[in-house]
Amino acid sequence: MSEIQVGLVGYGTAGAVFHAPLIHATPGLRLAAVVTRDPGRAAEVSTRYGATAVKDADDLWPRCDLAVIASPNRTHIPLATAALEAGRPVVVDKPLARTAQEARDLVELAAKKRLMLTVFQNRRWDGDFLTLRRLVAEGALGDVHRFESRFERWRPVPKGGWRESGGADEVGGLLYDLGSHLVDQALQLLGPVREVYAESDIRRAGVGADDDSFLALTHDSGARSHLWVSAVAALLGPRFRVLGSSAAYEKHGLDVQEERLRAGMTPDAPGFGADPEEQWGTLGTIGSAARVHTEPGSYLDFYLGVAACLRTGSAPPVDPRDVVDALAVIEAARRSADERTVVRIP
């Protein structure tokens, strides 16, 4: 296969800030066409990437070897299905689907078509999470028994748009948005979940989906994950606080890659994923703790994995079956919050 021609559906935040720059920076991939009806965005994709703007997905499939779905959440399943039916391997932004069954059906379709399907769980390549996985693998914390993880923001005035105003039909709210990352990281770190308890609220006027949620997960191992997503946190808690039998790891501040992408820094630039030393985390115990260098974050590794999968047949960077499991946890969390009960996962 020569240069892989990529078609991108959607050029909002996900498409413009994340996918387009990462695709453009990946050797062997070329952003060939983008679905957008906005004249300003059409001009930008042409000028910045040399890509052709098309008005709908049906015009996109003949122009690409790989389809990337970065459109509103409710369209992920129908568009990914159409891409697979058109014979195109697919990258889908998170959340893959509204339900685990929808996601499972899509995975089965991709397998039937013998086409790659993967999901943009880019937070697996956050520098702080890479650091945590290394520390756990090295045994630096001993046996991990509690994983605390947060994506908190202070946005007392809603920004508007479908993510906040849309309900279940739009697959909106923080539980599906940032919660998809938190649940995915918890499963990657501590394995399958057997019980879920959740609290989910709408705190701000004019918002139609959760903006302040908490999940307590019990893993098969007996370890527990406590996860927070909130738009109404006036003071931010630690990004990670992980307790083990030998030591703990605590980290404040967000991974730097999103901020740098928004500022226009290219993801292959030197130092792109480097965490400032003042944001490094701490490892140890009371009276005996030290700062720990944060591993460089690398969202680019996701698309390098996509290119390798298409060229060599290696495994996709994110196994979509992992995402089915994560969506089962999110569904259980929604039920738990609605019914005010602990939900067991079969």
ABEGO torsion letter per residue (X at the ends): XBBBBBBBBEABAAAAAAAAAAAAABBGBBBABBBBABAAAAAAAAAAAGBBBBABAAAAAAABABBBBABBAAAAAAAAAAAAAAGBBBBBBOBABABAAAAAAAAAAAAAAGBBBBBBBAAAABAAAAAAAAAAAAGAAEBBABBBBBBBBBBABBAEEAAAABBAAAGBEAAABAAAAAAAAAAAAAEBBABBBBBBBBABBGBABBABBBBBBBBAAGBBBBBBBBAABABBBBABBBBBAABBBBBBEBBAAAAAAAAGBBAABBGAABBBAAABBBBEBBGBBBBBBBBBBBAAAAAAAAAAAAAAGBBBABBAAAAAAAAAAAAAAAAAAAAGBBBBBX
